[in-house]
Amino acid sequence: MLSTATPAPIRTAALLAAGLLLLTACGGESTGAADGKKTEGFPLTLENCGRTVTVKAPPQRAVSVDQGSTEILLSLGLADRLAGTATWSDPVMKGLEKANAGVERISENRPSSEKVLDKEPDFLSASFASTLAKGGVAPREQFEKLGVPTYISPADCTGKDNSGGGDGARTAPLTMDSVYTEVRELARVFGVPERGDALVKKLRARVDKATEGVDASDASLLYWFSDSKAPYLAGCCGAPGVITKELGAKNVFDDTHDEWPQISWETVADRNPDVLVIGDLSRTMQTAESAEKKIEFLESNPVTKTMDAVKNRRYVLLSGQAMNPTIRTVEGLERVAAGLRDFGLTG
């Protein structure tokens, strides 16, 4: 699910023009690397979420405005080429703490376009189409007019309709291939394709290990991301769908293609899932963000406390990023698989 904040204002035409002059003066028109030498494989052109993106040289001052994108770049060993990051829902992925500590966090939530441009970026990446759209940081074309290439995770646009508002709806089930594509393409953008291949190989190995010998075909799951009043629960075909399918289990709301529909607790109780997969978020934007608050609600609410999963405390706690289509979806798969084993729900 998206980690959103109050939409930031977009720069006026005058400010955009000033930014363009600044970026040009700082080498935004260069066709080579930072030392002025032409880099093999560049300019690089990619088709990304309906747009043609051309990167003239490996970025040296990139800004990543969503946590999932940031963690891919950090995992690729590119902390030294990040001028800033934003929009965090969780602590950084384990193993990346040191790399992340050296990168400026320009905003906990979605930053204004001014804050992004203040970092004089030469590349901008995001996990969600809504981040680089009207009502988000700014539309992609605003940055492209300044000579700043933009990139959005393919997982948020491949087989997905974002035109209806909210978190969009899946027209085809997400697969890990979309995540692997993002890893490889970002590695190519930064001129380190071999690192992308190596990271994908590690992720594939973890998926194979997590699913080895697991048959959870008799288990039903519900994924709760946030909000207790009007809970955001996973539909059939996003990142939770990847996890559920890999384990052979059933999502009790696999009859909706909305990414994160808001569904009443009465409906949840009626479907009575065997296991509740609970988002443990560190942000404080909505009610019941942390797992502690969610469990407190479940065990005190008269509608939910009678559910089998609640009475038996069959909870699996995931970071918000593990419930989004990112490299941490693999982390989510590992934890749900471990939980199902602990509960005796795997064959």
Order of alpha helices (4+ residues) and beta strands (2+ residues): alpha-beta-beta-beta-alpha-beta-alpha-beta-alpha-beta-alpha-beta-beta-beta-alpha-alpha-beta-beta-alpha-beta-alpha-beta-alpha-alpha-beta-alpha
